[in-house]
Amino acid sequence: MTETTLEIIPADIVIVGAGPAGLMAADHLATLGHRVALYDRMPSPGRKFLMAGRGGLNLTHSEPLATFVGRYGPAREWIGPMVESFPPEALRDFAKGLGQITFIGSSGRVFPRAMKASPWLRAWLTRLGDLGVTLHTRHTFLGFDDAGAVRFSTADGAEVAARADAVVLALGGASWPRLGADGGWVEIIERDGVPVTPLEPSNCGFDVAWSEHMRRLAGEPVKRAAVVFGTERVRGEIMITGYGLEGGGIYALSRPLRQAIRANGHADITVDLRPDFSEAQLAAKLAEPRGKRSLSTHLAKAAGLAPASVALLREGHRPLPTEPEALARAIKSVPVRLVATRPIDRAISTAGGVAREAVDFHLMLRKRPGVFVAGEMLDWEAPTGGYLLQATFASAVRAATGVGKYLARRK
């Protein structure tokens, strides 16, 4: 049995997890003058944060706050007040304080001018170092000892424990485990009697039983589409993959799609390939003389459908009608059956986590006073578009504020 030794590192607060939530909590508490020790199991901090910024770091969104908080679905009553306390404007001001000026894109999404996460992270780590935050990498969270100290295993196989007056857990969900968040904390805190909603993939792709022709189109986008499921309709690009569908138009519906597949074994969506046109407008365009053009060429010229869209249309409607009204109707409603969610380790984010009833207003665990939870560990989900990072940062500020109040009461 490996002997556990106590790490003698002066700290008022131990934060476990050096992703966006852990870094924000550390920043908030160090700014208040607390001594903060930050632990992470990876060799360097913020790995998933860096990955999120590879295609452009979407920090938040500029839409009205009332609309914004509605994006959290069933969790809006819980997450909404946190976002209202630390809204998008506050996050943009925080970014400015790190030298990261932001701008609003044409979609309303907010990005740093540098677009990438690496300049932000470098500036942030420098700031945290200046504030006295100590960073300890290659420390894997094991739970708590009998005295309440936080236990870790180190890269050399040793076990150590760090004692502090308060602890913030910011260990993420279970998506992209190679970047740090593997969901290993679930079993650990469930042993303490903390209720945890099972982790599931969110903002994920879905499997479709494609024909061989569709599988050959893997990587092709279907742009300007609208995805309809039940009463919900989402506009956005979708991506054809070898196994099914990905993309923003699919991700935004991942919660109801996931629930339908769990209940029925499948989820039937329809794709509107030309949401900017009514059936009548499309029919008029398709009624124009076709001449010697093939049907695919006619669909491209008259309806503006790219080859990937035509392929999806043919996949959903066999045989494909040629009469203008029927063809327009088919274009506006292409059926696709989703049969499974993609694995959680390939999802953008995670649903499920520490249940709302497990924590108090300040996100302190009721079963472990002095231990707070922030970020994707909590039971909420949101679509892409800036809502994920905004809630992650806002929950970290809520938890850090709670830590400050908790320590003040103890003193």
C-alpha angles and dihedrals in degrees: 000000000000114000116235116225127193116245108229098213114141107237138143091200135031116204117195113205126038099213125111095293095047093045092049092049090048092050094049094048097042089051087057089056101259122141106242130192115195120201130191134172094221126082090247135020131254098023097151089042089057091048091050089057098051093093095034124308104255101199102174143321133265099217120119112290094239089057091042096057090047088068090075092071114195090004094057094101089057104034097032096072090049090054091045089054092048103025130179091271090058091050091050090050090050090052090050089054088059091051092256108130113199134210136194115245126215090267092055092253118136122231136171112251090244087056092206128091096225098080089047093049094047092051091046096051090049090052092048090050090052089051090055099253111155118215122209115186130189091040114132117203113242101170131254134318124227091272093052097255116144113252124214138175116221132215092263092055097257124133121228135174128210121205123208141155092249138010132209117200112205102160099143127223127288105274120115095007092184086069093055112274109097102150091242090136093070097079091042097057094036086064086064090056095256110151112235125187107226113265116248135175116271128183086022141142125257134221121246127184093239126186116246090259092058092048089057088059093062110147096027116127126223103211132197092021133144122214118210125197118168107311094341123096123183127184118211146103119293125200126217112224133181090257102035138289137340134165142094095293089058098038093057090061097042095113098056091036091052091048092049093050090049091051101038107017091246144038122220115212131174125217122213104208094192108031092164092067132061121229090255093052091048092047090053091052093046091049091066113112110282098195113181094334119125117244091253091053090046090052090050095048101037102031100026094236118162119221093261090053091049090050091051090048092053091045092055099041118047113203098023112226118236101196107104098235094046092043091051090050090051092050090052094051119033111171119223125176116212112203106180144004119248117253117285093240089066097045122107092230143357134251121208128034138134106005120243092241090056093070137047128233091285092048094253115151110250089212093052116035111209094030116105131188128213143171127009093352087080123085103260138098137194139181123261116267101095097303095106098056093038093057091042091055093041093052090049090054090048092051093045091050088051091051090053092051092045093053091046091054091049092052 
